[in-house]
């Protein structure tokens, strides 16, 4: 596999896990398992928010209001998976031409 394709797929995979960590963190805070008053929890939440907001923010603006239910991470995760498969399938075929 081309090293550049591998790098792009790895970055997308890491971003997939960052979005998943953001979702799990929000659940842990919502259920009272983690406390936002804790300095480390607040720093981790801030870092995850800063990493994911460039992707999730535009999705949230496009999505209709679902009354407190945020499905933007699901849409982002599906989009990342689609992009990974698209790159893995088409880019090697284009390079052989």
DOTI-403095 format. One record per residue (C-alpha): z, x, y; residue in three letters. Coordinates in steps of 0.02 Angstrom, whole numbers, plus 50000, padded with zeros to 5 digits. Example, Ala and Ser with C-alpha at 12.3 -4.5 7.8 and 13.67 -1.06 7.14 Angstrom:
BEGIN
503905061549775ALA503575068449947SER
***
This chain:
BEGIN
500005000050000UNK499625005750174UNK501195012550260UNK500865002250417UNK500764986150317UNK502364991050226UNK503234994250393UNK502694977450466UNK503234968150309UNK504914977250309UNK505234972950492UNK504814954750458UNK505984954850308UNK507414962250411UNK507114949150547UNK507154935650412UNK508894941450361UNK509474942550542UNK508994924350570UNK509874919550408UNK511434928950465UNK511374919450629UNK511344902850536UNK512784907850422UNK513794914150570UNK513554897850664UNK514144888150511UNK515684899250492UNK516124896650675UNK515784877850664UNK516914875650512UNK518314885850591UNK518234900250468UNK517824912650607UNK518624911750777UNK517594915250934UNK519164921851019UNK519074937150907UNK518214951450998UNK517204957350847UNK516594939850803UNK516064937450984UNK515114954050985UNK514214950350822UNK513774932850881UNK513124939851047UNK512064953050959UNK511334940350837UNK510974928350980UNK510074941851080UNK509034946850928UNK508504929250878UNK508334920051044UNK506594927051086UNK505924918250930UNK507074903150918UNK507064898751103UNK505204894151114UNK505344884350951UNK506814874551023UNK505814870351180UNK504364863551077UNK505424853750952UNK505964836050995UNK507814832751019UNK508584828850850UNK510324824850915UNK511284840850885UNK510304846350731UNK509434862950761UNK508034865950637UNK507234880050736UNK507904893450616UNK507094884450470UNK505434883950560UNK505594902350606UNK506024907150426UNK504534897550358UNK503434905550491UNK504034923050445UNK503734919850260UNK501984913150299UNK501604928350406UNK502204940250269UNK501094932050138UNK499644931450259UNK499794950150294UNK500054954750112UNK498554944350057UNK497234946950191UNK497514964050267UNK497174973950106UNK495574963750080UNK495004967250258UNK495304985950236UNK494184986550082UNK492674980150179UNK
***
